[in-house]
Amino acid sequence: RCKIHQFNSTAVLCLFNSTTINNQQERLSPLELNEHDTKLLLCVASGNPKPSYTWKRNGAVIQQGQESNYTITSAKKEDRGLYTCEAVVSVPALSFTRSASYTVDVKVKCKYQL
């Protein structure tokens, strides 16, 4: 389902998600990964002009550009945190941002030494 946000006659942002966006940021279901798992985090948006994307982990930018999705490869405990995707549609003197966040936990196996 697509929620359309039109903020002038030339710029439109359409975010696809499983739930309705009621505010500027949406929290998605938490994800639990096992150590060494690979997981694709989805961020699907459509707009005119085409949106740009910024992925953050715990507030720090980890990916920017036209790539909408982010992949955690070979998960480790350092990958735990709040992942946020921001989709931005910009026209001169105006931009519109919507975001969605995942909380990611990574289960690490205990390593016992004798």
C-alpha positions, 0 to 999 in steps of 0.5 A: 500500500502506498501513502502519497504525500504531495507537497507542491505541484512538482514533487510527490513522495510515495512510501510503500509500507505495511502500515499507515504513516501517521507522522514523520517517522514510523517504527517497524517490527523489531528484527532478531538475527543470529550471529553471521546472518545476512539480512536485507532491510527494505526501504521502498519509496517512490516520488517525483523527482526520484527520492534519495535515501539515507540509512543510519545506525544509532543516528550515524550515517552508514549509507547515502544515495540512490540505493534504497535498501541496506544489507547487514552481512555476517551479523555481529553484536556491533550490528545491534541498534536502531536502523533508520531509512530516510527517503527524501524528495527535493525540489529547489527551496523545498524538500520532504522527508519520511522515515522508517526505523527497525530495531535490530538485535543480534544473538551471539553464541557463547564461546566457552573455553576450557 
